[in-house]
């Protein structure tokens, strides 16, 4: 292996602005050859913008980017790839209805002397790449991507980047939608790639993950470089302070809401696709967590309660009145709202602006005789943008250009404007930074206290459930295995119930 260079990838005084937003300002730091280098920062800090510049997707306003002695700035995405940089984007780039091999070599298929795609060669090369990422045993290059699991698709994205003969691999939030087991699979691949000499840039909101995977970590705040630290020498709270400029106190006082009188939602012996014989109660002004491992049936249960999936049997009560929803519209009309786990695919209208996204599901509130009171609607939407500190230069900015955390807060604003009495939030802080997570937690607690809303929070993060919830119901293989009070709950007890173990089992 050649001698490693300390400034293998250098970013020098890079600046980038979009209309109304200074995304990056004079950012400079270096990535060493063969290291796993973390990039962290709050939503909107400029992480993804910087990576898109390095990858040739965005042009920069000023500055330089070099890979060794090669200038990357000024090159387009294809030229940067040819120079040795591959990127796995947070938004997946795979096409589900074509084969694995066709996805890997999209636009770059090997051809024979007659300029016809050489399928045997393409399949052979695809199989070699699948072997590199540990997929050759379970994935056939002729399979369509639609049949692959989430982790298989993520690993396929990496195989696609490796097909470019990349020296530098950029991973943008690679574990955002992976389970613990799937994440461990990805970690092992990263270790193998690093051992082979590859340089990896790793963007993540999960600071424990960064400490585990990376050698060094660079911090961005509001588009400005804050410093680079060796992960062995820095504590997580130091990184948090660098990211947000303040310390976050994650300790909450016990609200004692478990003794609150009244039941807002009651489920009796309900079964549906992915779950069976589930019964529980959501008390007035309560935050009820639902925990469980992948495939436990949590999201399926939520979609059934919201009328998006049919129930097979069982009863649902809202405010002591039995209800049965055949559509989400009926659920909304009854005061039940649902925030989906995938905000981009199932929650937001990415081609519409912030105003239109928040106003969605609320048009009737501002409409009389089929005429929208645009002035009143704009005023109230702006109030929610201000209350939730949604960072946008205008209510008419397309929501696709907002950071993930601000998109999530805009989705939350939609349901706060709707004034639902019961809210189901599926992974409400997935893919957001620690600052936005804290803000969302505070909003959830405020609406239960001040607006008398009752909330169900589905989360894969046990620390989040332990800090936020009054009680935690745990599911395993579609069944409810137990419910823990705030005082009883611990990670050990939750994992025991989430694994289908009874007390005393190993």
Secondary structure per residue as TSV (DSSP state, phi and psi in degrees):
chain	resnum	aa	ss	phi	psi
A	1	X	-	360.0	139.0
A	2	X	-	-70.2	161.2
A	3	X	-	-61.2	135.6
A	4	X	-	-77.8	140.4
A	5	X	-	-99.8	135.0
A	6	X	T	-68.3	-33.9
A	7	X	T	-111.7	48.8
A	8	X	S	-55.4	-49.0
A	9	X	E	-119.1	119.9
A	10	X	E	-120.0	132.8
A	11	X	E	-112.2	120.5
A	12	X	E	-126.2	109.0
A	13	X	E	50.8	49.4
A	14	X	E	-83.0	129.6
A	15	X	E	-129.1	147.0
A	16	X	E	-154.0	131.3
A	17	X	E	-126.7	151.0
A	18	X	E	-118.2	166.2
A	19	X	T	-52.3	114.1
A	20	X	T	83.5	-1.6
A	21	X	E	-137.3	128.7
A	22	X	E	-94.0	98.2
A	23	X	E	-75.4	-38.8
A	24	X	E	-139.5	143.3
A	25	X	E	-140.4	107.4
A	26	X	E	52.4	49.0
A	27	X	E	-82.6	127.1
A	28	X	E	-139.4	126.9
A	29	X	E	-167.7	172.4
A	30	X	E	-128.3	148.9
A	31	X	E	-115.6	128.8
A	32	X	-	-81.8	152.5
A	33	X	T	-65.1	134.6
A	34	X	T	80.3	5.5
A	35	X	-	-100.0	161.3
A	36	X	E	-100.1	112.8
A	37	X	E	-111.0	116.8
A	38	X	E	-82.7	145.4
A	39	X	E	-124.2	120.0
A	40	X	E	-128.9	165.5
A	41	X	-	159.7	162.1
A	42	X	-	-64.3	165.8
A	43	X	T	-58.3	133.4
A	44	X	T	86.4	5.4
A	45	X	S	-74.8	-18.2
A	46	X	S	108.5	8.1
A	47	X	H	-59.5	-57.3
A	48	X	H	-66.6	-34.2
A	49	X	H	-60.5	-45.1
A	50	X	H	-62.5	-42.6
A	51	X	H	-66.2	-36.4
A	52	X	H	-66.8	-31.3
A	53	X	H	-69.0	-46.8
A	54	X	H	-59.0	-39.6
A	55	X	T	-80.0	-3.2
A	56	X	T	84.0	7.7
A	57	X	S	-76.0	-43.2
A	58	X	S	-107.6	148.0
A	59	X	-	-88.8	152.4
A	60	X	-	-95.6	159.4
A	61	X	S	-81.5	-39.7
A	62	X	E	-157.7	165.0
A	63	X	E	110.3	-177.5
A	64	X	E	-137.8	147.4
A	65	X	E	-130.7	125.4
A	66	X	E	-126.2	141.7
A	67	X	E	-113.0	101.7
A	68	X	T	64.2	-121.6
A	69	X	T	-98.4	6.2
A	70	X	E	-99.3	126.3
A	71	X	E	-76.5	126.1
A	72	X	-	-95.1	-31.0
A	73	X	T	-64.5	139.0
A	74	X	T	94.6	-13.6
A	75	X	-	-91.5	151.9
A	76	X	-	-85.7	179.4
A	77	X	H	-61.1	-42.8
A	78	X	H	-65.0	-40.6
A	79	X	H	-66.5	-37.6
A	80	X	H	-66.7	-39.7
A	81	X	H	-60.6	-43.8
A	82	X	H	-65.3	-25.6
A	83	X	H	-78.8	-13.4
A	84	X	T	118.3	19.0
A	85	X	E	-118.1	124.1
A	86	X	E	-118.6	144.5
A	87	X	E	-130.0	133.6
A	88	X	E	-102.7	108.5
A	89	X	-	-76.7	154.6
A	90	X	S	-63.0	-38.8
A	91	X	S	-87.8	118.9
A	92	X	-	-61.0	145.9
A	93	X	-	-109.6	9.1
A	94	X	-	-81.7	150.7
A	95	X	-	-104.4	115.1
A	96	X	T	-66.5	-27.2
A	97	X	T	-96.7	10.1
A	98	X	S	-119.0	171.4
A	99	X	B	-73.2	164.8
A	100	X	H	-57.8	-47.5
A	101	X	H	-62.5	-41.6
A	102	X	H	-65.9	-33.6
A	103	X	H	-67.2	-43.4
A	104	X	H	-61.5	-42.2
A	105	X	T	-108.8	26.4
A	106	X	T	-54.9	122.5
A	107	X	T	77.9	-0.4
A	108	X	-	-137.0	28.3
A	109	X	-	-62.9	137.4
A	110	X	-	-65.8	141.3
A	111	X	B	-124.6	158.2
A	112	X	-	-90.3	-171.4
A	113	X	T	-66.3	-18.0
A	114	X	T	-94.8	11.5
A	115	X	S	63.2	28.4
A	116	X	-	-104.4	141.2
A	117	X	B	-55.9	127.1
A	118	X	-	-88.5	89.1
A	119	X	H	-63.0	-43.1
A	120	X	H	-58.3	-42.7
A	121	X	H	-66.4	-41.5
A	122	X	H	-62.3	-42.9
A	123	X	H	-66.1	-39.6
A	124	X	H	-64.6	-46.2
A	125	X	H	-67.1	-36.7
A	126	X	H	-64.4	-39.7
A	127	X	H	-65.0	-37.7
A	128	X	H	-63.3	-40.5
A	129	X	H	-68.8	-38.6
A	130	X	H	-61.9	-36.3
A	131	X	H	-64.3	-38.4
A	132	X	H	-61.8	-33.5
A	133	X	T	-101.2	9.6
A	134	X	T	79.0	25.9
A	135	X	-	-111.3	-3.6
A	136	X	T	-63.6	-26.5
A	137	X	T	-78.3	-33.0
A	138	X	T	-108.3	-9.2
A	139	X	-	-124.3	127.1
A	140	X	-	-93.1	132.9
A	141	X	T	-61.1	-14.5
A	142	X	T	-87.8	-10.8
A	143	X	S	-64.8	149.4
A	144	X	B	-80.2	149.0
A	145	X	G	-64.2	-27.7
A	146	X	G	-56.6	-25.6
A	147	X	G	-88.3	-2.4
A	148	X	S	-86.1	150.7
A	149	X	-	-76.3	173.9
A	150	X	H	-59.9	-48.0
A	151	X	H	-68.4	-35.5
A	152	X	H	-63.5	-37.6
A	153	X	H	-67.0	-39.4
A	154	X	H	-64.4	-43.7
A	155	X	H	-66.7	-33.6
A	156	X	H	-65.5	-37.6
A	157	X	H	-57.9	-41.1
A	158	X	H	-68.2	-40.3
A	159	X	H	-59.7	-39.0
A	160	X	H	-62.2	-42.0
A	161	X	H	-66.6	-38.2
A	162	X	H	-66.9	-26.2
A	163	X	T	-64.5	-15.3
A	164	X	T	-86.6	4.2
A	165	X	T	57.6	44.1
A	166	X	-	-69.4	140.9
A	167	X	S	-93.4	-27.0
A	168	X	E	-122.9	129.3
A	169	X	E	-117.6	122.4
A	170	X	E	-101.6	123.8
A	171	X	E	-114.5	114.2
A	172	X	E	-101.1	106.6
A	173	X	S	50.8	56.8
A	174	X	T	-70.5	-20.3
A	175	X	T	-106.6	11.2
A	176	X	T	-56.4	-34.8
A	177	X	T	-116.8	21.2
A	178	X	-	-103.9	149.4
A	179	X	-	-77.0	173.9
A	180	X	H	-59.7	-44.4
A	181	X	H	-64.9	-42.7
A	182	X	H	-65.0	-37.2
A	183	X	H	-63.0	-41.3
A	184	X	H	-61.7	-37.7
A	185	X	H	-60.9	-42.8
A	186	X	H	-65.5	-41.2
A	187	X	H	-57.1	-42.9
A	188	X	H	-64.7	-38.4
A	189	X	H	-64.7	-43.6
A	190	X	H	-59.7	-40.8
A	191	X	H	-63.0	-41.6
A	192	X	H	-65.7	-42.1
A	193	X	H	-64.6	-39.7
A	194	X	H	-65.7	-40.3
A	195	X	H	-62.1	-28.1
A	196	X	T	-81.3	-3.8
A	197	X	T	104.6	1.8
A	198	X	-	-75.6	145.8
A	199	X	E	-96.3	132.2
A	200	X	E	-126.0	129.5
A	201	X	E	-103.9	125.7
A	202	X	E	-123.6	110.8
A	203	X	E	-98.7	129.9
A	204	X	-	-157.9	148.9
A	205	X	S	-88.3	-11.2
A	206	X	-	-91.3	103.2
A	207	X	H	-70.1	-33.4
A	208	X	H	-63.9	-37.2
A	209	X	H	-64.3	-43.2
A	210	X	H	-61.7	-42.2
A	211	X	H	-62.5	-35.0
A	212	X	H	-77.6	-37.2
A	213	X	H	-96.4	-35.5
A	214	X	-	-93.9	157.1
A	215	X	S	-88.7	-44.6
A	216	X	E	-135.0	163.3
A	217	X	E	-141.4	133.1
A	218	X	E	-107.3	143.7
A	219	X	E	-116.2	133.8
A	220	X	E	-115.8	143.5
A	221	X	E	-140.4	119.6
A	222	X	T	52.0	39.4
A	223	X	T	79.4	6.3
A	224	X	E	-116.0	134.6
A	225	X	E	-68.9	130.2
A	226	X	E	-105.9	-16.6
A	227	X	E	140.3	166.9
A	228	X	E	-124.3	136.0
A	229	X	E	-128.3	146.9
A	230	X	E	-73.2	130.4
A	231	X	G	-64.5	-27.5
A	232	X	G	-69.3	-23.4
A	233	X	G	-104.1	1.2
A	234	X	-	-124.6	143.4
A	235	X	-	-95.6	157.1
A	236	X	H	-60.6	-40.4
A	237	X	H	-65.7	-27.0
A	238	X	H	-67.9	-41.5
A	239	X	H	-64.1	-39.8
A	240	X	H	-61.3	-44.1
A	241	X	H	-62.9	-38.8
A	242	X	H	-65.6	-36.8
A	243	X	H	-70.7	-42.2
A	244	X	H	-119.1	-6.6
A	245	X	S	74.7	13.9
A	246	X	S	-157.6	161.0
A	247	X	-	-87.6	146.0
A	248	X	-	-109.5	124.6
A	249	X	-	-93.6	110.1
A	250	X	-	-91.0	5.0
A	251	X	-	-87.1	126.1
A	252	X	-	-108.5	149.0
A	253	X	-	-78.4	146.6
A	254	X	-	-69.6	124.0
A	255	X	-	-86.2	-14.4
A	256	X	-	66.5	27.4
A	257	X	G	-79.6	-7.2
A	258	X	G	-67.1	-15.7
A	259	X	G	-100.0	6.6
A	260	X	-	-64.3	138.1
A	261	X	-	-80.6	149.3
A	262	X	-	101.6	144.1
A	263	X	E	-119.4	123.3
A	264	X	E	-90.3	-31.8
A	265	X	E	-144.5	137.4
A	266	X	E	-137.8	131.9
A	267	X	E	-116.8	129.3
A	268	X	E	-123.2	115.5
A	269	X	E	47.1	47.2
A	270	X	E	-88.2	137.6
A	271	X	E	-129.3	150.5
A	272	X	E	-167.3	-171.4
A	273	X	T	-61.1	113.3
A	274	X	T	94.2	-1.7
A	275	X	E	-153.3	160.9
A	276	X	E	-149.9	134.5
A	277	X	E	53.1	49.2
A	278	X	E	-93.8	131.5
A	279	X	E	-135.4	133.3
A	280	X	E	-165.3	169.1
A	281	X	E	-125.6	143.7
A	282	X	E	-111.8	114.3
A	283	X	E	-80.0	162.1
A	284	X	T	-60.4	129.3
A	285	X	T	63.4	21.7
A	286	X	-	-93.5	149.7
A	287	X	E	-106.0	108.5
A	288	X	E	-104.0	119.6
A	289	X	E	-87.2	147.2
A	290	X	E	-122.5	116.1
A	291	X	E	-107.7	163.6
A	292	X	-	160.3	158.3
A	293	X	-	-82.8	172.6
A	294	X	T	-55.0	133.0
A	295	X	T	85.1	9.0
A	296	X	S	-74.8	-19.0
A	297	X	S	100.5	11.1
A	298	X	H	-65.0	-51.3
A	299	X	H	-66.6	-38.1
A	300	X	H	-60.9	-40.6
A	301	X	H	-62.6	-45.9
A	302	X	H	-61.9	-43.3
A	303	X	H	-65.7	-32.4
A	304	X	H	-70.7	-42.5
A	305	X	H	-60.1	-34.5
A	306	X	T	-86.1	-1.3
A	307	X	T	83.7	7.2
A	308	X	S	-84.3	-18.3
A	309	X	S	-131.3	146.0
A	310	X	-	-77.2	144.7
A	311	X	E	-90.6	149.7
A	312	X	E	-88.5	-36.0
A	313	X	E	-162.7	173.5
A	314	X	E	105.7	174.1
A	315	X	E	-128.4	147.6
A	316	X	E	-127.0	131.3
A	317	X	E	-120.8	134.0
A	318	X	E	-117.4	121.2
A	319	X	T	53.0	45.2
A	320	X	T	70.4	3.6
A	321	X	E	-107.7	126.8
A	322	X	E	-69.9	133.1
A	323	X	E	-131.4	159.1
A	324	X	-	-146.8	116.1
A	325	X	-	-101.6	129.7
A	326	X	S	-99.4	-3.0
A	327	X	S	-159.4	157.3
A	328	X	H	-59.4	-32.4
A	329	X	H	-58.1	-42.6
A	330	X	H	-64.9	-38.4
A	331	X	H	-63.8	-44.4
A	332	X	H	-60.8	-41.4
A	333	X	H	-63.7	-25.2
A	334	X	T	-92.8	-0.4
A	335	X	T	96.3	15.1
A	336	X	E	-109.2	127.0
A	337	X	E	-121.6	154.8
A	338	X	E	-136.9	125.9
A	339	X	E	-100.0	114.5
A	340	X	-	-71.9	159.7
A	341	X	S	-71.5	-28.5
A	342	X	-	-107.8	94.2
A	343	X	I	-65.0	-34.6
A	344	X	I	-74.6	-40.1
A	345	X	I	-87.8	-32.1
A	346	X	I	-121.3	-6.2
A	347	X	I	-117.6	-38.6
A	348	X	-	-106.7	156.2
A	349	X	-	-104.5	94.5
A	350	X	T	-65.3	-25.0
A	351	X	T	-89.4	0.2
A	352	X	S	-103.2	166.7
A	353	X	B	-86.1	177.0
A	354	X	H	-61.3	-44.5
A	355	X	H	-57.2	-48.1
A	356	X	H	-67.5	-34.7
A	357	X	H	-68.7	-41.3
A	358	X	H	-71.3	-35.2
A	359	X	H	-74.4	-23.2
A	360	X	T	-53.8	139.1
A	361	X	T	74.0	2.5
A	362	X	-	-127.8	10.5
A	363	X	G	-60.3	-37.7
A	364	X	G	-63.6	-24.1
A	365	X	G	-67.3	-26.1
A	366	X	G	-118.9	15.2
A	367	X	E	-116.1	133.9
A	368	X	E	-136.7	127.6
A	369	X	T	52.9	42.1
A	370	X	T	67.4	15.5
A	371	X	E	-115.0	126.5
A	372	X	E	-83.6	128.5
A	373	X	-	-81.4	85.3
A	374	X	H	-63.0	-36.1
A	375	X	H	-65.5	-46.5
A	376	X	H	-65.6	-40.5
A	377	X	H	-64.4	-45.1
A	378	X	H	-61.3	-40.9
A	379	X	H	-63.0	-44.1
A	380	X	H	-73.3	-37.7
A	381	X	H	-60.3	-42.7
A	382	X	H	-62.4	-35.2
A	383	X	H	-62.6	-40.0
A	384	X	H	-73.1	-35.1
A	385	X	H	-61.3	-43.0
A	386	X	H	-68.1	-43.0
A	387	X	H	-64.3	-34.7
A	388	X	T	-96.6	3.3
A	389	X	T	53.5	46.6
A	390	X	-	-75.5	118.9
A	391	X	-	-83.0	102.4
A	392	X	-	-150.3	138.5
A	393	X	S	-68.3	-18.9
A	394	X	-	-161.3	152.8
A	395	X	T	-68.6	-14.7
A	396	X	T	-99.6	13.7
A	397	X	S	-75.2	134.0
A	398	X	B	-60.1	134.5
A	399	X	G	-69.0	-20.7
A	400	X	G	-64.0	-22.4
A	401	X	G	-89.1	-3.3
A	402	X	S	-83.5	155.9
A	403	X	-	-67.0	164.3
A	404	X	H	-58.9	-40.4
A	405	X	H	-65.4	-40.2
A	406	X	H	-71.4	-32.7
A	407	X	H	-62.6	-42.6
A	408	X	H	-65.3	-39.5
A	409	X	H	-68.1	-33.0
A	410	X	H	-65.8	-39.1
A	411	X	H	-64.9	-39.6
A	412	X	H	-64.3	-39.5
A	413	X	H	-60.4	-36.1
A	414	X	H	-56.8	-45.4
A	415	X	H	-80.2	-26.9
A	416	X	H	-67.3	-39.8
A	417	X	H	-64.0	-34.0
A	418	X	H	-69.2	-20.8
A	419	X	T	58.3	49.3
A	420	X	-	-67.9	150.0
A	421	X	S	-89.7	-28.6
A	422	X	E	-130.1	128.2
A	423	X	E	-121.6	132.0
A	424	X	E	-106.7	120.3
A	425	X	E	-115.6	112.8
A	426	X	E	-96.9	110.7
A	427	X	S	51.1	60.4
A	428	X	T	-67.0	-18.5
A	429	X	T	-118.6	19.1
A	430	X	T	-66.7	130.0
A	431	X	T	74.7	17.4
A	432	X	-	-115.3	159.2
A	433	X	-	-80.9	174.2
A	434	X	H	-63.9	-33.6
A	435	X	H	-67.5	-47.0
A	436	X	H	-66.3	-37.4
A	437	X	H	-57.9	-45.4
A	438	X	H	-62.0	-41.8
A	439	X	H	-63.0	-42.4
A	440	X	H	-65.5	-40.9
A	441	X	H	-58.6	-43.9
A	442	X	H	-64.2	-39.7
A	443	X	H	-63.5	-43.1
A	444	X	H	-60.2	-44.6
A	445	X	H	-68.4	-38.1
A	446	X	H	-65.2	-41.7
A	447	X	H	-70.2	-28.6
A	448	X	H	-72.5	-34.7
A	449	X	H	-82.4	-47.5
A	450	X	H	-91.8	-36.0
A	451	X	S	-101.0	-1.5
A	452	X	-	56.9	38.4
A	453	X	-	-89.4	142.5
A	454	X	E	-103.7	138.6
A	455	X	E	-129.6	134.2
A	456	X	E	-105.4	124.5
A	457	X	E	-113.7	115.9
A	458	X	E	-95.3	124.8
A	459	X	-	-148.2	144.8
A	460	X	S	-92.3	-3.6
A	461	X	-	-99.6	106.5
A	462	X	H	-62.8	-39.6
A	463	X	H	-57.5	-35.9
A	464	X	H	-63.8	-46.6
A	465	X	H	-64.0	-40.6
A	466	X	H	-66.1	-35.0
A	467	X	H	-80.9	-31.8
A	468	X	H	-97.5	-33.7
A	469	X	-	-97.3	150.4
A	470	X	S	-79.5	-38.1
A	471	X	E	-140.7	158.4
A	472	X	E	-130.8	118.3
A	473	X	E	-93.9	137.8
A	474	X	E	-118.5	134.0
A	475	X	E	-114.9	149.7
A	476	X	E	-147.0	122.9
A	477	X	T	48.6	45.8
A	478	X	T	82.0	1.8
A	479	X	E	-117.7	149.6
A	480	X	E	-86.0	114.7
A	481	X	E	-97.0	-8.9
A	482	X	E	166.2	161.4
A	483	X	E	-130.6	130.2
A	484	X	E	-113.9	138.5
A	485	X	E	-74.9	168.1
A	486	X	T	-55.9	-39.7
A	487	X	T	-72.9	-34.6
A	488	X	T	-77.9	-28.9
A	489	X	-	-70.4	141.8
A	490	X	-	-151.8	163.0
A	491	X	H	-60.4	-37.8
A	492	X	H	-64.2	-44.9
A	493	X	H	-68.3	-38.1
A	494	X	H	-64.0	-45.3
A	495	X	H	-64.2	-35.4
A	496	X	H	-61.7	-47.2
A	497	X	H	-70.5	-36.2
A	498	X	H	-71.9	-15.4
A	499	X	T	-100.8	3.6
A	500	X	T	76.8	19.3
A	501	X	-	-93.9	143.2
A	502	X	-	-89.1	164.1
A	503	X	T	-59.0	131.6
A	504	X	T	100.4	-17.3
A	505	X	-	-71.7	149.9
A	506	X	-	-83.0	360.0
